[in-house]
Amino acid sequence: MESLIGLLVGAPLLGAAVLLCGGRRLDRAGHWLGTALAASSFVIGLLLFADMLGEETEQRAMHQHLFSWIPVNGFQADVAFQLDQLSMTFVLLITGVGTLIHLYSIGYMEHDERRRRFFGYLNLFLAAMLLLVLADNFLLLYVGWEGVGLASYLLIGFWQHKPSAATAAKKAFLVNRVGDVGLSIAIMIMFTTFGTFAFGPVFEATGETSEGKLTAIGLMLLLAACGKSAQVPLQSWLGDAMEGPTPVSALIHAATMVTAGVYLITRSGAIFNAAPDAQTVVVVVGAVTLLFGAFVGCAKDDIKKALAGSTMSQIGYMMLAAGLGPIGYAFAIMHLVTHGFFKAGLFLGAGSVMHGMNDEVDMRRYGGLRKYMPVTFVTFGLGYLAIIGFPGLSGFFSKDQIIEAAFAKGGTQGWILGSVTLLGAAITAYYMTRVMALTFFGEKRWSETGKDAVHPHESPKSMTIPMIVLAFGSVFAGGLFKWNESFVHWLEPVTQFEHGHSPLSATAVTSMTVVALVIGVGTAWLQYGRRPVPAVAPRGSLLTRAVRRDFLQDDLNHVALVKPGEYLTRGLVYVDHKLVDGVVNGTAATVGGASGRLRRVQNGFVRSYAVSMFGGAAVLVAATLLMRAV
């Protein structure tokens, strides 16, 4: 079965090559080819999963060595895959949700002239993400990491005729390059320290390495994770990425790109366990981003940007859990899986709403859509209940485990982290209830007549069927994990799970979580569900205006990075022109001027040569007489 591992990456990679190079002859059926190859990768994943379940726990990891890329003395770079419990979880999530998004895109992109190319980019994205999670060494992981960055750039900027989309794609690409530098530096430190970048030897050698080097590696890995997973301070690209088509938003923000950072931290758990300072920074970044994204989600009227803020916050939950070490690794991945279902469903639901509202994204121009889009309303509503942690749904179980693990950290730090996660739960309930109320409840705030007439309607089955499937996952996935604790035991060989000792009982934590949920839902409903909603947002307080602009992060980046960069560039240009070029040009002018003057001696007149000869002879005679006199 190990020979099938390469096909997981090969199937979508073949689809990308055929669709992007096959030309217009594939326009009619290209979308079906892309979807079929994504589905085939999912089927292969299911076969490998079934085979893995048939093995003993210690024998479940599979390896496939394809070839040695650079086999030289002292440097061995292999193209080899590792399929264990952690990578298998990601394979099933990426290919399963990815296939549903492909299917959804068939209807969503039906009238786009470049649909074939879009599906080629989707296949490329899946191939790069699968390469990332299947690599058995950090160098090959880096190849997939960069491939994901390239594919996301192409997808975010797919509608490149829109300046905003082109700008958003460049912004995402550049911000992610900052994080990629961290990963490249981490790999360099690994090689100079361990002599290899393969997972096994690196993790085995952590016990014999100084904590300082491990901390440096951990911090560089965290920088990379912040870029891909849109964590503070590299989160500014996420909201702008909503300029891409809605299936792209679902693919990037649900099961793939933004989860890559969580995968990297969890996969590198042995390094972070041996570097407690780096692990603490992971926790702090996760906690700060958790609240940052939640507050941003409260202030957005664009339905996709509100969900983007939500993604940032939920990934913050995962990063916080991963920063807790063996106590939280499994819960971070559990929440990642449940989040993949309900967040993909929410984004596809948002796309369905936009499809029925002539691509309108402002929620203040929606209202009462539950009557016109019943399937979208029910599926979106189940995703909403899951993400706010409604008891019995998937988000409740996974988020509840993270909150318990936060309290189990112990001491003052545990109380602080637990309080942050509870506050995040309350704010999540608030902003998601706000989205539901503005979109599906209240009076309609759109017109069916006039120039801007809108006629809401339900989406075609190619769009609603994936939404229904994801809604089932939103309801049942977390419960399966919780009731038999199979998921924790499934990941234990990789994450080395440890039970924490929380000062609060599980019942107490659950009760506080439910109270936080009720407070958030009640506050949002009183503000948006029972009052008329103006079609134009009020100006709001200074804080409100700041949050609408993502806490002025773009302004801060402009002041702290762009402006100094411009001044540095201008200074370097000035030094280059005046100093470097000045020395070169000055030397050339001096030589040229001297040459011009010396050239006048050779004027071609015999009398001038005679005078010079006479002068030379006179000088020689005078010198000779002077030497004799001395």
Secondary structure, DSSP 8 states (H G I E B T S, - for coil): -GGGHHHHHHHHHHHHHHHHHS-GGGTTTHHHHHHHHHHHHHHHHHHHHHHHHTS-GGG--EEEEEEEEEEETTEEEEEEEEE-HHHHHHHHHHHHHHHHHHHHHHHHTTT-TTHHHHHHHHHHHHHHHHHHHHBSBHHHHHHHHHHHHHHHHHHHTSSTTSHHHHHHHHHHHHHHHHHHHHHHHHHHHHHHHHS--BHHHHHHTGGGS-HHHHHHHHHHHHHHHHHHTT-TTS-THHHHGGGS-HHHHHIIIIISGGGHHHHHHHHTHHHHHT-HHHHHHHHHHHHHHHHHHHHHHHH--BHHHHHHHHHHHHHHHHHHHHHTGGGTHHHHHHHHHHHHHHHHHHHHHHHHHHHHTTT--BGGG---GGGT-HHHHHHHHHHHHHHTT-TTSHHHHHHHHHHHHHHTT-HHHHHHHHHHHHHHHHHHHHHHHHHHHHHHSSS--S-SSSTT--------HHHHHHHHHHHHHHHHHHHHHHHH-HHHHHHHHHH-------SS-HHHHHHHHHHHHHHHHHHHIIIIISS---SS-----HHHHHHHTGGGHHHHHIIIIIHHHHHHHHHHHHHIIIIIHHHHHHHHHHHHHHHHHHHTT----HHHHHHHHHHHHHHHHHHHHHHHH-
